[in-house]
Amino acid sequence: MRAVFAGRRGRLLVGLLAAEFGSAVQGVAYATVLPVTARELDGTELYGATLAAGSLVTILVLSTGSGLTGRLSPQRMLLLGTVLHTLGVLVVATAGSMEVVLAGTVVRGIAAGLLASFGLTAVGALFEDELRARVLGLFAVVWLLPSLLGPVLNAALTVAFGWRWAMAWPALVVVVARILVGRYAADVPWQREEKRVDVHNGPLVLAGLVAMSVAPVLPLVWGLPLLIGGGATAVAFSVRILRPAARHEAHRLRTVLGLFGLCLAYFGGNALIALVVVEALHFGVVASSVAVGASFTAWSLTGLRLAGGSLTAAARGTAVVFGSLVVLGGMFLAGALGLVAPPVVFGVTVVVWTVAGFGMGVGYAVLSARAFDDLPPEGAAPVATGVAFAELAGSALGALLVGTYALARVAGAGPPAAAAWSWPLIIVAGLGAASILHLWRPKRPVTAP
């Protein structure tokens, strides 16, 4: 890793990793403490909207493409993102009602969209093709400690000092790290763009996601078409956003679409596994945390050993995730039919989904890195915005596919059967990502610009 951390770009990378650590701690704190906040402010009815608002706003910011971020230099983007992030945290920490917490979350979502684009632009522009996957693997490692210790630490802070301090303190880490990054932000190559800001496709993606979130509370005859239609809408307009972000180049579009499908499949599987363990297997929230947490830990540890590799490595990682989805789908069906005892299903789930975490670690890092291959440094910003959008939109879409479970329950299926019959859509998503990477090839060679 000596080459990665050498020189000014290495010091910039240290700042970016520190900022990622602070954001990870804050994200874990937010998820851990928000139920307490909603209860204290008597705003439980806004809990779901507040939890989702940040991600949805970030998706909307990224959906505008380089038409927005291309007008901001790296220094201005960093300054604006940091100011908005700090403002959003202060609004949340001093909120007197859940509506104010929601407003602060929206401001943080805008900042997250700007800062995600900045970080990926720096990595894509400053690091060579053979080093970039290693660098992105380090960002996964940074999430390991917050994921393992964050919930316990924030719970202790909430008990000792209250939820406001638990949500606010990680912002200090972020601000200090951004100051360090700001010393080297001028080193990031940048070319001003005057493209039209895309204000059409992003709202349609959000409309599809909102439709999917509403579908589970409706009768099956309305809910299922709304879930499928919302998902199809979100996918279709996400592709329209990703096409220009990939510079209309077949090999680059193939890469970002593979990343989109991989995140959709993996995070959709995560959401359903949590439900299966708690509701179908009756193992409780601790067991659910073990099943999901083991996979995330495997993903983080993969970053320590990641050696990069070609798109073939990404395809293999995606195939591991897809194979895990197929195996678990069969296990859940067998459990629903009474052929396998719940303890066996749980044990297989932990092992198989941990293997999927290793596959996700390879696939995610290599796909994100290869999206920047053969690019001039000053052309990294538009692609960085597309990569960030593909990751976040795919993850949100996958998590919302858990609505199939709720609809199956509405139709009268028991928890095991609902889990078994909810799995096919997740498998189709994994198959789509694997197929793009294994089968699709550009029709003509694409040379470097």
Residue pairs with C-beta under 8 A, 6 or more apart in sequence:
1 134
3 131
4 10
4 13
4 127
4 131
4 134
4 135
4 138
5 13
5 14
8 184
8 187
9 126
9 127
9 184
9 187
11 180
11 183
11 184
12 122
12 126
12 181
12 184
12 185
12 187
12 188
13 122
13 123
13 135
13 138
14 180
15 177
15 178
15 180
15 181
15 183
15 184
16 119
16 122
16 123
16 139
16 177
16 181
17 138
17 139
17 142
18 173
18 176
18 177
18 180
19 115
19 119
19 173
19 174
19 177
19 178
19 181
20 119
20 139
20 142
20 143
21 142
21 145
21 146
21 173
21 177
22 170
22 171
22 172
22 173
22 174
22 177
23 112
23 115
23 170
23 174
24 142
24 143
24 146
24 147
24 150
25 146
25 150
25 170
25 173
26 89
26 167
26 170
26 171
26 174
27 146
28 146
28 147
28 150
28 151
28 154
29 150
29 154
29 166
29 167
29 170
30 54
30 167
31 51
32 150
32 151
32 154
32 155
32 158
32 166
33 154
33 158
33 163
33 166
33 167
34 47
34 50
34 51
35 47
36 158
36 163
37 43
37 95
37 98
37 101
37 163
37 167
38 44
38 46
38 47
38 50
38 98
40 163
41 95
41 96
41 97
41 98
41 101
42 98
43 50
43 97
43 98
43 99
43 101
46 98
46 99
46 101
46 102
47 98
48 213
49 102
50 98
50 101
50 102
50 105
52 213
53 102
53 105
53 106
53 109
54 105
54 106
54 108
54 109
54 112
55 109
55 392
55 395
55 396
56 109
56 206
56 209
56 396
57 105
57 106
57 109
57 110
57 112
57 113
58 109
58 110
58 112
58 113
58 116
58 392
59 113
59 202
59 205
59 206
59 209
59 389
59 392
59 393
59 396
60 113
60 202
60 203
60 206
61 68
61 109
61 110
61 112
61 113
61 114
62 113
62 116
62 117
62 202
62 385
62 388
62 389
62 392
62 393
63 198
63 201
63 202
63 205
63 241
63 389
63 393
64 197
64 198
64 199
64 202
65 195
65 197
65 198
65 241
65 244
65 245
65 382
65 385
65 386
66 193
66 195
66 245
66 381
66 382
66 385
67 193
67 195
67 196
67 197
67 198
68 197
69 77
69 114
69 117
69 381
69 385
70 191
70 192
70 193
70 194
70 195
70 381
70 382
71 192
71 193
71 194
72 80
72 114
73 190
73 192
74 118
74 121
74 122
74 185
74 186
74 188
74 190
75 182
75 185
75 186
77 114
77 115
77 117
77 118
78 115
78 118
78 178
78 181
78 182
78 185
79 182
80 111
80 114
81 111
81 112
81 114
81 115
81 118
81 178
82 111
82 115
82 174
82 175
82 178
83 111
84 107
84 108
84 110
84 111
84 114
85 108
85 111
85 112
85 115
85 171
85 174
86 171
86 174
86 175
87 104
87 107
88 104
88 105
88 106
88 107
88 108
88 109
88 110
88 111
89 104
89 108
89 167
89 168
89 171
90 104
90 168
91 100
91 101
91 103
91 104
91 107
92 100
92 101
92 104
92 105
92 108
92 167
92 168
93 164
93 165
93 167
93 168
94 100
94 164
95 101
95 104
113 388
116 388
116 392
117 381
117 384
117 385
117 388
118 188
118 384
119 384
120 368
120 380
120 384
120 385
120 387
120 388
121 188
121 190
121 380
121 381
121 384
122 188
123 132
123 135
123 136
123 372
123 384
124 132
124 371
124 372
124 375
124 380
124 383
124 384
124 387
125 188
125 189
125 372
125 377
125 378
125 380
125 381
126 187
126 188
126 189
126 377
127 135
129 369
129 370
129 372
129 373
129 374
130 308
131 308
132 308
132 369
132 372
133 306
133 307
133 308
133 309
133 365
133 366
133 368
133 369
133 370
134 306
134 307
134 308
135 369
136 303
136 364
136 365
136 368
136 369
137 302
137 303
137 304
137 306
137 361
137 365
138 303
139 303
140 299
140 300
140 302
140 303
140 361
140 364
140 365
141 300
141 301
141 303
141 304
143 296
143 300
144 297
144 300
144 301
147 293
147 296
147 297
147 300
148 293
148 297
154 166
157 165
157 166
157 169
158 166
189 376
189 377
189 378
189 380
190 378
190 381
191 378
191 379
191 381
193 381
193 382
198 241
198 244
201 237
201 238
201 240
201 241
202 237
202 241
204 233
204 237
205 233
205 234
205 237
205 238
205 241
205 393
207 230
207 233
208 229
208 230
208 231
208 232
208 233
208 234
208 235
208 237
209 230
209 234
209 396
209 397
209 400
210 230
211 226
211 227
211 229
211 230
211 233
212 226
212 227
212 230
212 231
212 234
212 397
212 400
212 401
212 403
213 400
213 403
214 226
215 222
215 223
215 224
215 226
215 227
215 230
215 403
215 407
216 223
216 227
216 403
216 406
216 407
216 410
217 223
217 406
218 226
219 410
220 407
220 410
220 411
223 403
223 407
223 410
224 407
227 403
227 404
227 407
230 400
231 397
231 400
231 401
231 425
234 393
234 397
235 397
238 260
238 389
238 390
238 393
238 394
238 397
239 257
241 386
241 389
242 253
242 256
242 257
242 260
242 386
242 389
242 390
243 253
244 382
245 256
245 382
245 383
245 385
245 386
245 387
245 389
246 252
246 253
246 255
246 256
246 371
246 383
246 386
247 379
247 382
247 383
249 446
250 442
250 443
250 444
250 446
251 442
251 446
252 371
252 373
252 383
252 446
254 436
254 437
254 440
254 442
255 311
255 314
255 367
255 370
255 371
256 367
256 371
256 383
256 386
256 387
256 390
257 390
257 433
257 436
258 314
258 315
258 318
258 363
258 367
258 433
258 436
258 437
259 363
259 364
259 367
259 368
259 371
259 387
259 390
259 391
259 394
260 390
260 391
260 393
260 394
260 433
261 318
261 394
261 429
261 430
261 432
261 433
261 434
261 436
262 317
262 318
262 321
262 360
262 363
262 364
262 367
262 394
262 430
262 433
263 364
263 390
263 391
263 394
263 395
263 398
264 394
264 395
264 397
264 398
264 401
264 429
264 433
265 321
265 322
265 325
265 398
265 426
265 427
265 429
265 430
265 432
265 433
266 321
266 356
266 360
266 395
266 398
267 394
267 395
267 396
267 398
267 399
268 397
268 398
268 399
268 401
268 402
268 425
268 426
268 429
269 321
269 324
269 325
269 328
269 353
269 356
269 398
269 426
269 430
270 292
270 295
270 398
270 399
271 398
271 399
271 401
271 402
272 401
272 402
272 405
272 419
272 422
272 423
272 426
273 288
273 291
273 292
273 328
273 349
273 353
274 288
274 291
274 292
275 402
275 405
275 419
276 332
276 349
276 415
276 419
277 283
277 284
277 287
277 288
277 291
277 346
277 349
278 284
278 285
278 287
278 288
279 415
279 419
280 332
280 335
280 336
280 342
280 415
280 416
280 418
280 419
281 287
281 335
281 342
281 345
281 346
282 342
283 342
283 346
287 346
290 350
291 346
291 349
291 350
291 353
292 353
294 350
294 353
294 354
294 357
295 353
295 354
295 356
295 357
295 360
296 357
297 354
297 357
298 354
298 355
298 356
298 357
298 358
298 361
299 357
299 358
299 360
299 361
299 364
300 361
301 358
301 361
302 357
302 358
302 360
302 361
302 362
302 365
303 361
303 365
306 361
306 362
306 365
306 366
308 366
308 369
309 362
309 366
310 366
310 370
311 366
311 367
311 370
311 437
313 362
313 366
314 362
314 363
314 366
314 367
314 370
314 437
315 363
315 434
315 437
315 438
316 359
316 362
316 363
317 358
317 359
317 360
317 361
317 362
317 363
317 364
317 366
318 359
318 363
318 430
318 433
318 434
318 437
319 359
319 434
319 438
320 355
320 356
320 358
320 359
320 362
320 363
321 356
321 359
321 360
321 363
321 430
321 433
321 434
322 427
322 430
322 431
322 433
322 434
324 352
324 353
324 355
324 356
324 359
325 356
325 423
325 426
325 427
325 430
326 427
326 430
327 348
327 352
328 348
328 349
328 352
328 353
328 423
329 420
329 423
329 424
329 426
329 427
331 340
331 345
331 348
331 349
331 352
332 345
332 416
332 419
332 420
332 423
333 420
333 423
334 340
334 345
335 341
335 342
335 345
335 416
335 419
335 420
336 414
336 416
336 417
336 419
336 420
364 391
368 387
368 391
371 383
371 386
371 387
372 380
372 383
372 384
374 446
374 447
374 448
374 449
375 383
375 448
375 449
376 449
379 449
398 426
398 429
401 422
401 425
401 426
401 429
402 422
404 421
404 422
404 425
405 418
405 419
405 422
408 417
408 418
408 421
408 422
409 415
409 418
413 421
